[in-house]
Structures are given as C-alpha cells and as structure tokens.
Amino acid sequence: MKKYINLFDFNQKVDYKIEILSGLTVALALVPEAIAFALIAGLSPLTGLYAAFSMGLITSIFGGRPGMISGATGAVAVVIVSLVVSHGVEYVFATLVLAGIMQMSAGLLKLGKFIRLVPQSVMLGFVNGLAIVIFLAQLDQFKTPSSAGLMEWMTGSDLGIMVALVGLTMLIIWGLPKLTKKLPASLVSILVVIGLVLAFGIDTKTVGDIASIDGGFPPFHIPDLPFNWETLVVIFPYALIVAGVGLIESLLTLNLVDEITETRGWGNKEAVAQGMANTVTGFFSGMGGCAMIGQSLINISSGARARLSGIVASVTLLIFIVWGADFIEQVPMAALTGLMIMVSIGTFEWASLKAFGKMPKTDVIVMVLVALITVVLHNLALAVLVGVIIAALAFAWESATRIRARKYLDDSGVKHYEIYGPLFFGSVTTFQEKFDIKDDPKEVIIDFEESKVADMSGIEALNKLTERYLNAGKVVHLKHLSEDCRRLLSNADKLIDVNILEDPSYKVLSDA
C-alpha cells in the first residue's frame, strides 16, 4: 500500500548530500533541454532558461510531489510556436498568465482526481512514447551544420569522438551503481567527461555551440499588449491548451514517480503549484512549462526524495545563467546526450513488450496508438485523450455484451427475469431483446438485484418496455432496484413516463 508523502518535509528524513548532488546533476541536464525547447518555440534561449528556473523553483516549494522536476517542455513549445509567429512573444507571456489561472482553478476545484480515469494501457503508451521522443531528440546532437547552413550527420573523427564520449557517459551511469551508490552516477559521468575533454583538449560539441546562456536575473515584465476583448479571443484557446497539456503531463509524471517511490503525491496541490509557476513565469519573461519526466527520473534515480533537490537545481540553474555561463558553455554535449539516452532507456517500460500476448487486444492497441501519437505528433494531451476515449468505448462495448437475463416461471405462473449486468446506453438494445412480451404470462417480475440502471438511456429503455407490457394488458413489477437507481428513476419522472405506478414514493418500485 502506498504511503502518503509529507508535503512540507518537516518530519521527513532528508539526505542532504544526495539532494544537493542530485540537484546539481538536474541543473546541468536542464540547460540543453530548456534551450532546445525555446528554439523550437521560436524564442530566445534565455526565455527557456528563465522558465526552467521559475517553474522548477515554485513547483519544488509548493508542489504536490517532492522530487519531481518542472521546467520548459516540448509539449508547451509545440503549442505556443504558432502564437509566437502570428502575434509575438508578448502574447505568449499573457497566455501563460491566463493558463496559470486556469490550472490553479482546476486544482482548487479538485479536478486533479480525474487523472485516475487514465487507464494503465494509456499510461504505458504515454511513458513508452515519451521515452522514444527523448531518445530521438538526442540524435540531433550527432549532427553538425554544413557549409550551406543545413544540419547533416557527423562523420569521421567528430562522429567517433562523440560516440566514444556518449558511450563512456552511459557506461559510467550503468556501472558505477554496481560499485557504489554514495555518489550520483549521472553527476560523476558528466564530471569525468568534462575532465577528459578539458585535460586532453578534445574538440567536441559543447553547450556553447547551441546558444549562449549568459544573462541576468529574470526581469519582471507585465505583458506589453492591449488588455481588451480582442486580445482575450486570441490568447484564450492557446491558454486552454497550455493549461490542459501542462496538467496532463504533470499529473501523469506525478503518477509515474508515485509508482517508482511507492508513495503518493497530491494531484490537486500540484495543479495549483503548476498554475502559480506558469503565472509567475508569464510575468518574468519565461516560456512556461510543466513537469519534465526525463529530469524527474534523473532526480529520483539519483536518490532524491525531498523538495531540496528541485530547489537546488533551480537555484543552480540561475547561478549558471548569471555567473557561470562561461563554464557551463564548455560542458560537452556528449555527456548530457549520454545521460538523456540512459534516461530514455530507463523510462521505457520494457515489460510491456512481454505482455503483448497476455494483455487484451484493446489494451495493446491503445498502448501502441498512444505511443505513436506521442512520437509522431509530440502532442501528449491528444495522445492521452485518444487513448482514454478508445479505452472507454472498448469498456462500454464489453459491458454492453455482459448484460444477461435468467428466465423462469414460478409456481404461481409469474414470469421472472433476473437481470445481470449494467443497463446503460450501450446495453439497451441487448436488454430489450431479452423479453418475450407476446408470449409472457399476465404478470412479469424484472429483478435488478444483480444489475443497475446507470443512465437516461436505461430509464428510457424501462419506459418503453413497461409501456409495451401495459399495451399488451400485462402487469410488470420492478424488483430490487438499488437506492441510486430509484433516485435516478424518480428524478427522471418529469422527463419521461415510467409506467410503474405501484410505489407511492418512487412510482417505479414494487418490492417483493
């Protein structure tokens, strides 16, 4: 059974060494990701770095899942890129403020619980798809600009050096924990590669080759745009999508970290924290974001479990931006690439491949489809939504086929129909086919002890069935309806005419 975490870590034992070292590792891993996502959105690198700082700091302090890392993400970048092109960066900042308000509202209204509706097959597809996306994103580091300005694959010694350094990073991350777990393997691997490159003067791609990270403290800035209805019409759809995508990815990541740590975070508290972070980011020149599964797994796999690691990562990132740009720009991309490849390998649910022949076909289809949409479209919200809809339809179809009716005549010549399975929109047709109105005796009892009326379609089905029996001059009794079924039928009395008038309270029940 999962135990709930202490939200504020007051009584939680904290390993300060692990938390600090893990935070340093995460800070290094945040740099190229934040820069890359900012460039994808058509924004300056500092916009992504500022978002990584403010998102990470606020969610680490106020979020519902200690140990989880938030920052600038590709999911948000893909959403806002068209807004940047059509209206400019000021509209992005305003969009983030509105999206943050929406996310805080969702948390305060306790809507985070709806993430429980995401089936396990969708979770597996989401995780596997994201692992593939993380891996494919690292392949860009094996490319270099050509003389024509186009990106082409490395060749010769450049490729050999890159592969060797990436391989060394991965080897250290894999092998060091087998020798000792006192130091985070990820941080050791990065430091070893940096030392080798600097000591031997190895010419390889560095963070500085992507973009400069030199800057100051994130400047406070009220979005410079007209505050009118036209502006709201422009930013509202983007804000809604950013809020939805951010919450879905954050809450799914929260669930994944819950599984790994065997504890349970608070989804609604995390939703509020994500909203606070996006709102603040919109006023401090950031591009916004949400939880980052890759960096979260780096943090958790390094042994971090408290809020301190996320705080250290965010503050360290700010130090990089303000004072340490010259050093960080010398960090070899090979080290960070190897780290992220190991993250993708660790993220992928390899056990799901063995379950292909054991899982229901519908679950396999959902899992593969969610993974494909995640990889091809990079749209996590759409992937999860499609997966949930397909899983729900499959469940409805399966439930519809489960409705049964056991029929028999008692000694008094009364026909009994004992119904099994739920009566709802999907099972209405099958339910109606169970009755032989023409040849049934004058009195019929329909027993719902093993069934329930679930929706308006079920009520309407009862209405039509009892009407047909009454038109045939026969008496119908409904038996063993549950309290919620009675209430549902009673509430529907003004909408449809349920033709059972024997019970003075509910007008639909005759208990026997």
N, C-alpha and C positions, 0 to 999 in steps of 0.2 A: 504493500500500500504506500502511495506517495505521501511524503510528509510536506507540509507547507513550510516555505522558507520564511525567515524573519525579514520582513520588508525593509527594516532600517538597520539590520545587522547589529543591534545593540547587544544582543546576547550570543551572537554567532561568533564562533572562534575563527579568527582571520589569520592566515599565514601571510604576513606582510611581505616577506621575501618573494614568495610565489606571485602574490598580487602585483607587486611592483615590476618584477621581471616580465610577467605576462603582459602588463600594460605597455611596457617598452616595446615588446615584440609586436603587439597590435598596432601601436602608433606607427611603426615602420611599415607595416602591411597596409595601413590606411592611406599612405601617401600616394602610391601609384593608382590605387582604385579611385580615390577622390579626384585626382587629376584626369583620369580617363573618362569618368562619368561626366565631369564638367565639359570636357571637349566634345563628348557625344551630344550634349545638350546645346552646344554652340556657345558656351560661356567661358569665361577666363578660368584658368586653373585655381586661382585663389578662391573663386566662388565655391568650388567643390571642397577645398580645404577648410574654408570657414564653416561650411555646412557640417563637415565631419567633426569639427571641434565642438560647435554648439549643440548639434544633435547628440553627440556622444556624451557630453558633459551633463546635459539636462536629463536625459533618459537614465544615465547611470545613477544620478542622485534621486530622481523621483519615480523611476520606472517600476514596473511590477515584476521584473525578472533580473535580479542581480547576476552579473556575469555576462549578460547579453550586451552586444555592442551595436550601436546605431551610428549612421553616418550617411553621406551622399551615396545614392544607389542608382543602378542602371534602370530599375523599374520606374523611378521618378524622372530620370533623364529622358527616357523614351517618351513619356507623357508630355513634358514641357518643351521639347525641341521645336515643335511646330509653333508654339506660343512665342518662343524667342524669335523665330524667323518672321512671324507676322506682326508682332507688336513690340518686341524688345524686352530687355531684362527687367525693367521696372514693373511690367505686368506679371512677371514671374514672382517677384517679391510679394506683390499684392495677393497673388494666387496662393502663395504659401501661408500667408496670414489667415486667409479665409479657410483654407484646407485644415489648418491647425485648429481653428474654432470648431469646425465640423468634427474633427477627431476627438477633441475634448468633450463635445456634446455627446458623442457616441459612448465615450467612457462613463460620463456622468449618468447617462440613461441606461447604463449597464448592458450595452449591446454586444460587449465582448463575448458573452456566453454563446452567441450564435456560431462562433468558430467551432463549437462542438458538433455542428451539423456537417462538418467536413469529414467524409469517410476516410478510412485508413488507406484505401486504394488511391485516393486523391493525394493524401499526404506522401505516399511513396512516389507517385508520379512527380509531385512538386519537388521533392528532395532530389530524385534522380535527374530530373530535367535541370535543376539548378546546378547540380554537380557537373553536368555536361557543359552548361553555359560557362561556369567558372573555368573549366579546362580549356574550352575553345578560346576564351578570352586571352589565355596565356600564350597562345600560338602567335599572336601579334608581336610578341617580344622576340620572335625568331625572324622578324622581317626588318628590313632597313630601307631608308629612302634611296631611290635610284637617282641617276643624273637628271631624269625627267621629272623628278618630284613624286613619283609613284612608289608605293610600298612593294618591295619584292623580297623573296626569301633569301636569307643569308646563305653564303657559300664559303667554301674554303676554310681558312683558319678562323674567321669570325664565327662561323657556324660551329666549328669544333670547340672553340673556347666556350661559347655559350652553352653547348650541350654538356661539356665537362663540368662547368660550374653549377649548372642546374642539377646534374646528376649527383655532384658532391653534396649539394644542399639537401636533396632528397635522401641520400644515404645517411647523412648525419641525423636528420629528423627521424628516420626509421630505426637507426641503430643505437643512438645514444640512450634512449629509454631502457634498452636491454642491459645497459651497463650501469646507469644511474638515473634517478628521477629527481635529483636535487636541483638541477638546473633545467629550465625550459629548452627542449631540443631545438625549437624553432629559432629562439634568440641566439643560441650557440652557433647554429648553422649560418645565420646571417653574419655574425661577427667573424667567423672563420673565413667565409668567402671575402668579406671586406678586407680582412688582414692579408689574405693571399694576393688579392688584386693590388692593394697598395704596396705590399712588400716587393712584389716582382714587377710592378709597373705594367700589369696586364691591360691591354687595350680592349675594353668591352663596353657595351651599352650601360649607361648609368641613368639614375632618376633625372639628372640634369639634362640628359638628351631628350627627354619627353617634354619638359617645361620647367621654368623656374618657379620655385616655391617661396621666393623671398617676398616678405610682406610684413604688415604690422598687425596690431590687434584689430579684430573685425570691427569696422566702423558702424556706428548707429546711423540708420538711414531710413526715413519714412518714405515709402514708395512715391516717386515723383510722377503722378498721373492724376487725371481728373477723377474726383470722387463723385460719380454720378451713376445713373441707371445704366447707361451705355457701357461703362466700364464693368459693372457687375454682370451684365449679359455676356461680356467677353470672358471674364475670369471664372464665372461660376461653374461651367462644365469642366474646365480643367481642374478647379479646386476639388470638385466632387470626385473626379477620377483619382487625383493625387491622394486624397483622403482615403478612398477605398483601397487603392493599391497598397498604400503605406500600412494601413491597418491589417489587411490580409497577410502581407508578407511578414509584418512584425509579429502577429499572433501565431502564425504558422511556425515561425522561427522560435517563438516562446515555447510552443508545444514540443518542438524538437529538442530544445535544451532541457525541458522538463523530463523528457524520456531519458536523456543521457545522464542527467544528475539525479534522477529518481526523486525529485522534489516538484513542487507545483507553484508556479508564479500566479500573479493576478492579472488577468487579461484586461479588465476594465481600468485598473490603475495604469497599466502600460499604455492603453489607448489615450488616457489623459496626458501622460508624460510625452507621448509622441506628438500630441496636439500642441502642448506647451513648447516643445522643441521646434516644431515647424513654424509656429507663430513667431517665436524669438528669432529664428533663423531668417524669416522674412524681413525683420527689422535690422538684421546685422549682416546683410549682403551675402547670404548663403543661398544655395540652390535647393535646400530641403532634402529630405530623405526618409529613411525608416530603418528598421533593424537589418543588420547585414549578417547573413548566415555564415559566410566564409570567415569573417573576423570573429564572430561569436564562437565558432568552433575552434579557431586558433586559441582563443582565450580559455575556453572550457578545457580543451585538450592539454593546455599548459598547467592546469590545476586550479585556475582561478574560480572562485565561487561567490565572492563578495562584490560589493559596489566599488571597492577601491581600485580594482584593475581598470575598469572603464574610466574612472576619474583620472587615473594616472595616464592612460592612453590619450585622453583628450587634452590634458594639460601639456603632456609631452609633445603632442602634435602642434600645439600653439607655440611652444618653445622652438620647435623646428622652424616654424614659419617666421617668427620674429628674430631669433638669434642664430639658429643652427642651419639655415638654408645651405650655406656653402658646404657643410659636411654632408648633409642628407643628399644633396645633389650628386655626391660621389658614390653613393650606395649602388652597387651593381644590380641591375635589373634581374640578372640571373638568380641571385639569392631570393628575391621576392617572387620570381616566377616559380622556382622550385618549391617554395613554401606554399604558394597557392595551388600548385598541381597536387601536392600532398593533401591539401585541404579538400580538393575535389575528389580525390581517391577515398578519403575518409568519409566524405559526405554521402557518396553513392551507397545506396542500400543493396549491397551485393546479394544478400539473402533473398531479395525479391526475385532475382533471376531463377533461383532454385524453386521458387513457389509457382512458376508458370503452369506447371502441370497439376498443381494441387489447388490453386485458387479458382473460384468460379470464373467462367469466361468473361462475364460482365466486368468483374473487378480487374482482370488482366487488360481488357480493352480500355477501361477508364484510366488505369495507371499509365499505359503506353501513350494514350491520347494526351493526357495532361503533360507528360514529359515532352512529347513532340511539340505541343503548342508553346511550352516554356522555352524550348530550344530554338524553334523556328521564328516565333513572333516576339520572344523576350517579354511576353505580356503575362505576368504571373496571375494577375487578377482574372483575366479572361480564361486562363488555363484552369484555375480553381473553380470558377463559375461553371464552365462547361462540364468539368468533372462532376461537380455536385449535382447538376441538372440531370446528367446521364445516369448517375448512381440513383438519384431519386426516382427517375422514371423506371429504372430497372426494378427497384424495390416495389414501386406501385404495381408494376405488371406481375411480379412474383406474388405479391399479397393478393392481387385480384384473382389469381388462379387457385388460391388456397381456400376460398370460401366453399363450404360443403353443407349439405343438408341430410341428416339422418331421418328417415321417414318410417312411421309405423302407425297402426290403428290400435287403440286401447280397447278394453272390454266393452266400453260404452259406445263404441263406434266412432269415437272422435279421432280425427287425423292429426298427428303430431309431426311438426317439422322442427328438428333440433339443429340450429344453425351454428356452424363453426367457421371462424374467421371474420375479419372486419368487413362491415358493409360501408363502402365509400364509393367515390366516383368510378374507380377502376373495376369494382366487383359488381356493380349494379346489374349489368346485363346477365352475368352468370347467375346472380341471385334470383332474378325473375324467371330464369329458365328452370329453376328447381321445383316450381309449383305446378300442379295439375288441377287448375281451377274447375275445369269442366267435369272431371270425374271424382273430385273430392266430395266427402260427405257434407252434411249441413253445418257441421261445426268443426272448426280448424283452430289449432293452437300452434303459434310460432314461438319457439323457445330460444331466447337470446342469451342463455346462461354462458355459453362459450363464444359469444360474439358481442359486437357493439356497433351502434350506429355512429359513424365518425364525422359525417359532414352533411351538407344540404342535399347532395345527390342521394345519399342514403335515405334521408327523410322523404324526398320526392318519390323514391322507389317504393317506400312503405305506403305512401299516399295512393299511388297508382295500384299497388297490389290489393290493398284493402278495398279500394273502390271497385275493382273488378270482382272481388268476392261478394261485396254487397249487391252489386248489379246482378249477380248470379243467385241472390237470395240466400246467401250463406253467412254465418257468424264467424268472426275472426277474433282471437284473443292474442295479445302480445304478452309474453311471459318473461320474467327475469331480466327486464331491462335494467341496466345499471343507473345509478343516480345521475351521472353526467349525460347518459342517453336520454333520460327522462327530461332533464333540464333543456337539452338541445331540442327535443320534440316540442316541449312546452313553449320555448322561445319562438319556434317556427310556426306556432298556431295561427298568427296573424298573416303569415305569408302563404301558407298552403293549408288545405283542409285535410288533416289526418283523420280518417274515418273510423276511429275507435273512440266511442263516447261513454265507455263504461266507468272510467275512474273519474271522480268528481274533482280531483286535484290536478291531474295532468291531462285528463281527457284522452289518454292513449294507453292506459295500462289496466290490465286485469290480472292481478297476481293470483296464482293458484298454488 
